[in-house]
Structures are given as structure tokens and as C-alpha cells.
Amino acid sequence: MQAKDLRDKNNEELLVLLDERKKELINFRLKLVTGVVDNVRAGRLARKDIARIKTILKERELAEQGKGKRKK
């Protein structure tokens, strides 16, 4: 998923997507241990999606803090 697509979503949707990606990563790791993995890139893609989502959430949080400081 691209960052451009993620930025169009609101915070609630991003948090739901974050939970889904974390669950996918856990399932991938379990499959990796048992040796049933079809796509070995799935873990890397899930980790990158998690990082993108966290980055966007943090950017929004910092932007809100910046707006509050300017008004004072």
C-alpha cells in the first residue's frame, strides 16, 4: 500500500489497518516457523506497511501539537 493511499484515510481507519497488518505479520511468522510460507516477501511488505501507517499517524499528531503551540 502506498503512503498516498494511506494519507486519504482517517485516523480510525489507519488504526484498524494497523491492527490487521500486525495480525498478518504474526500469522506470517507462524507459517514461517512451520515451513508453510508461499510468499516470503509478505513479511517484509507487512512490516513496511506498519511503518508507513505509524509514520503518518505520528506526522498527524505532531501537526496537531504544532497548531496548538502557534495559537498561544
MARLUMMI-407867 format. One record per residue (C-alpha): residue in one letter; residue number from 0; x, y, z. Coordinates in nm, 2 decimals. Example, Ala and Ser with C-alpha at 12.3 -4.5 7.8 and 13.67 -1.06 7.14 Angstrom:
+------+------+--------+--------+--------+
! rovo ! zaro !     c1 !     c2 !     c3 !
+------+------+--------+--------+--------+
!    A !    0 !   1.23 !  -0.45 !   0.78 !
!    S !    1 !   1.37 !  -0.11 !   0.71 !
+------+------+--------+--------+--------+
END
This chain:
+------+------+--------+--------+--------+
! rovo ! zaro !     c1 !     c2 !     c3 !
+------+------+--------+--------+--------+
!    M !    0 !   0.00 !   0.00 !   0.00 !
!    Q !    1 !   0.13 !   0.34 !  -0.09 !
!    A !    2 !   0.16 !   0.63 !   0.15 !
!    K !    3 !  -0.06 !   0.84 !  -0.08 !
!    D !    4 !  -0.35 !   0.60 !  -0.03 !
!    L !    5 !  -0.29 !   0.59 !   0.34 !
!    R !    6 !  -0.30 !   0.96 !   0.38 !
!    D !    7 !  -0.65 !   0.97 !   0.23 !
!    K !    8 !  -0.78 !   0.76 !   0.53 !
!    N !    9 !  -0.87 !   0.90 !   0.87 !
!    N !   10 !  -0.70 !   0.80 !   1.19 !
!    E !   11 !  -0.96 !   0.54 !   1.29 !
!    E !   12 !  -0.93 !   0.36 !   0.95 !
!    L !   13 !  -0.55 !   0.37 !   0.99 !
!    L !   14 !  -0.56 !   0.21 !   1.33 !
!    V !   15 !  -0.79 !  -0.07 !   1.21 !
!    L !   16 !  -0.55 !  -0.12 !   0.92 !
!    L !   17 !  -0.25 !  -0.12 !   1.16 !
!    D !   18 !  -0.41 !  -0.40 !   1.36 !
!    E !   19 !  -0.48 !  -0.60 !   1.05 !
!    R !   20 !  -0.12 !  -0.57 !   0.93 !
!    K !   21 !   0.01 !  -0.67 !   1.27 !
!    K !   22 !  -0.21 !  -0.98 !   1.27 !
!    E !   23 !  -0.09 !  -1.07 !   0.92 !
!    L !   24 !   0.27 !  -1.04 !   1.04 !
!    I !   25 !   0.21 !  -1.27 !   1.33 !
!    N !   26 !   0.04 !  -1.52 !   1.11 !
!    F !   27 !   0.33 !  -1.50 !   0.86 !
!    R !   28 !   0.58 !  -1.56 !   1.13 !
!    L !   29 !   0.39 !  -1.87 !   1.25 !
!    K !   30 !   0.37 !  -2.00 !   0.89 !
!    L !   31 !   0.74 !  -1.94 !   0.85 !
!    V !   32 !   0.83 !  -2.15 !   1.15 !
!    T !   33 !   0.61 !  -2.44 !   1.03 !
!    G !   34 !   0.75 !  -2.41 !   0.68 !
!    V !   35 !   0.42 !  -2.34 !   0.50 !
!    V !   36 !   0.51 !  -2.00 !   0.36 !
!    D !   37 !   0.41 !  -1.94 !   0.00 !
!    N !   38 !   0.52 !  -1.58 !  -0.04 !
!    V !   39 !   0.84 !  -1.49 !   0.16 !
!    R !   40 !   0.80 !  -1.12 !   0.08 !
!    A !   41 !   0.47 !  -1.10 !   0.27 !
!    G !   42 !   0.65 !  -1.04 !   0.60 !
!    R !   43 !   0.86 !  -0.75 !   0.45 !
!    L !   44 !   0.56 !  -0.59 !   0.30 !
!    A !   45 !   0.36 !  -0.61 !   0.62 !
!    R !   46 !   0.65 !  -0.45 !   0.82 !
!    K !   47 !   0.68 !  -0.17 !   0.57 !
!    D !   48 !   0.30 !  -0.11 !   0.57 !
!    I !   49 !   0.31 !  -0.10 !   0.95 !
!    A !   50 !   0.60 !   0.16 !   0.94 !
!    R !   51 !   0.41 !   0.37 !   0.69 !
!    I !   52 !   0.10 !   0.38 !   0.90 !
!    K !   53 !   0.28 !   0.46 !   1.22 !
!    T !   54 !   0.47 !   0.74 !   1.04 !
!    I !   55 !   0.15 !   0.90 !   0.91 !
!    L !   56 !  -0.01 !   0.88 !   1.25 !
!    K !   57 !   0.29 !   1.04 !   1.41 !
!    E !   58 !   0.30 !   1.32 !   1.15 !
!    R !   59 !  -0.06 !   1.40 !   1.22 !
!    E !   60 !   0.00 !   1.40 !   1.59 !
!    L !   61 !   0.29 !   1.64 !   1.56 !
!    A !   62 !   0.09 !   1.87 !   1.32 !
!    E !   63 !  -0.18 !   1.89 !   1.59 !
!    Q !   64 !   0.07 !   1.98 !   1.86 !
!    G !   65 !   0.22 !   2.24 !   1.63 !
!    K !   66 !  -0.12 !   2.40 !   1.57 !
!    G !   67 !  -0.18 !   2.42 !   1.94 !
!    K !   68 !   0.15 !   2.59 !   2.01 !
!    R !   69 !   0.11 !   2.86 !   1.74 !
!    K !   70 !  -0.22 !   2.98 !   1.88 !
!    K !   71 !  -0.07 !   3.07 !   2.22 !
+------+------+--------+--------+--------+
END
